[in-house]
Structure formats: C-alpha cells, structure tokens
Amino acid sequence: MTISVQYFAILREQRGLTEERLNTAATTPAALYEELKARHAFSLPSNRIRAAINDEFVAPTALLREGDRVVFIPPVAGG
C-alpha cells in the first residue's frame, strides 16, 4: 500500500526529509517504524516513538490503510 510518512526532530535529521510517500507491506505503525529503522538506520528504538495516523495518536498495533498519513514523533526535550 502507499502511505505518507512525516518525520520530526531526530528522525527528520537522520532521514534528511520531513515527509515522503512510500510503498510498504507493513500493516501497523510498529511494523512500519521497524521497516524504516532498518532502511534508514534510525537510532531510536520503537518503544521511544509515538505514532499518529491521520492526526490521531494510535497504538503501535493500529491497522494502516491505503493513503494513510503516518507521523512518527520521537521524545522531545526542552525548557
């Protein structure tokens, strides 16, 4: 299926993009993150990442559908 993925913070830095469309066989955000982590050598483990599908935070096991927009949000620090 084809989906859009947005990256923030360290993931954007490591990927070198803020957004991309891609084809994937992953059916959940967790599986998609693992696929992308292997492909792009992301440094954060999946348990440190939050995912949103179409602007709603979801569980790592939520189902992905054709055309979804997935956002991966790493932990942020600030003050």
N, C-alpha and C positions, 0 to 999 in steps of 0.2 A: 504494500500500500504506500501511497505518497502522503507524507505529512510535512508540516513546517516545524522547525525547532528553533527556539530562541535561547541564547546563552547570555548570562550575566556574570560580572565580576571575574573571578579567576578562570572560569570556564570560557568566557569570551576571550580573555588573554591567551589561553592555551590553544583555543581553536583558531583564533585570528579572524573570527567573524561574529557578528551579532545575531545573524539569522541565516538559515538555509532550508531549502526544501530537499527532501531525500526520500528514497525508496527504502523500505525496511520490511523485514518479516517479523519484527518484534511485535508482540501483542499487548505489552504493558509498558508503563514508563520505566520500571526497573530493568526490564529486558532491553529496552531501547538505550538506557543510560549505559548498561554494560557493553552493548554493541559499540556505542560511541566512545566509551572509555578505552576500549581495545583499539579502535581505529585511530583515535587522536591522542592517545597517551595521557588522558586526564589524570591528574594526581589525586583527586578526592575519591574516597570510597563511596559507594552508593548510599550507605547509611547516613552520610552527611549532606545529602542532596534532597531538596523538596521538589516536587513536580506539580505543575498545574496543566490541566488540559482545558483549552478554550476558556481561559481566565478563571478557572476554579481549581483550588488546591484539591488534589486527589491522593488516594492511597497508592503506594507503589504497584499494587496489583490491579489497578483500574484498567479497563479494556480500552485500547486505542482503536480508532476507526479512521477510515479513509478521510483525508482532508483535515484531520485534527491539527491544532496548533499546540505544541507542547513547549512548556517553558521549564528549564531546569534552573533552580535557584540554590546556589551554594550558601553556606553560612556567611553572614556579614558581620563585621566588627566596626565599631565607630564610637565616637564620643563627642 
